[in-house]
Amino acid sequence: MGGVIDFFTNTIQGLWEDSGIHALFASGGWKNLLMILISFVFMYLAIAKGFEPLLLLPISFGMLLTNLPMAELYHADLWQLVDGHVNYGRVLRDGGLLDILYLGVKLQLYPPLIFLGIGCMTDFSPLIANPKSFLLGAAAQGGIFFTFVVAGLLGFTAAEAGSIAIIGGADGPTAIYVSTRLLTGGGAITTGNIALAAYTYMALVPIIQPPIMRALTTKKQRAVKMEQLRTVSKTERIIFPIAVTIIVSLLVPSAAPLVGMLMFGNLLKESGVAARLIDTAQNALMNIITIFLGVSVGATTKADQIFSLKFGGVMLLGVIAFSLGTACGLIFGKIMYRVTGGKVNPLIGSAGVSAVPMAARISQKVGAETDPTNFLLMHAMGPNVAGVIGSAVAAGVLLSVIG
């Protein structure tokens, strides 16, 4: 009888020790528990507040899954470099579900495919009608390069500094693409850290940008009404993506994957002869890749990598990069205001960051606070879509410089 009791006692004890509940409350398990609670916060922001729900919700659920003890869905050790390379055979053999999905991130497949879908949904007419918007989009990338220098001075490696700096472009797929290329594994900063910071600040655009916009512009400048944009011909809309692809790819070859797929998607849209391809790219394909990208990136936010001083530095420098990008766009908008004799509203400069179309809507909102009859949305869309191209070019420059 005693042997039977011992058997059942040992069995129950073994089941308890092998359970995730035991691991969760074991030494160090509090970090996993805290990350799970943080994932709940992000779910709340996505569901209740509508902050970038299409990506924040998959990322937050990926955070939940990866921090559940004993679930074995993602293994950070499988992504460590061996002789300078990831052992993909081992990943395919021993990896969990999220390891397999993460292959699309690691092989740089998901971000360009998302750019394909974005291209199908983007109207470049405001940018074509007002080419000066390119300057505002370029100016807003100033936060990226300033932060790159600052991060380097603070002791981050060139790869880490570049990955942090690209957060200033307010473009999640670009941040993931750059960090995946630069962060080869083994460090305290991961692609998941960068993605978490990037999408956090993208979601907080309505909170971060308005105070900066009001601080750097006067009431008179915010009240400027701009002339109506000219009508753009179909020929111009077709030539534009082809010309941009050629020019950018020749000048910054490293930007070709992102810019090329963005412009290919836009060419499909403007051609008027590829309705089925457009429907697939901007709906089914876009949705599938968004789910895979979000969940797999969220999976890289392991508790032991998030709770570190370096991740605190990522979050701090990330908001600095984004804020400086907004400020650079506004300052250049003020310069254009002066040069044109008051015909350009500086508020559209803040839309030069690549948070489409949210940043353009914020320009409209802040402008309408001063004059409800002022409609800046279409004018702000020019710098906004220029910012998408600008952030991709900035990514290419960083990759070329850092290697």
Secondary structure, DSSP 4 states (H G I P E B T S, - for coil): -HHHHHHHHHHHHHHHHTSHHHHHTSTTHHHHHHHHHHHHHHHHHHHTS-SSHHHHHHHHHHHHHHTSTT--S--GGGGS-BTTB--HHHHHHH--HHHHHHHHHHTT-HHHHHHHHHHHH---HHHHH-TTHHHHHHHTTHHHHHHHHHHHHTT--HHHHHHHHGGGG--HHHHHHHHHHH--SSSS--HHHHHHHHHHHHHTHHHHHHHHHHHHS-HHHHTPPPPPPPPPPHHHHHHHHHHHHHHHHHH-GGGHHHHHHHHHHHHHHHHSS-HHHHHIIIIIIHHHHHHHHHHHHHHT--HHHHSSHHHHHHHHHHHHHHHHHHHHHHHHHHHHHHHTTS-S-GGGGGGGSS-TTHHHHHHHHHHHHH-TT---HHHHHHHHHHHHHHHHHHHHHHHHHH-
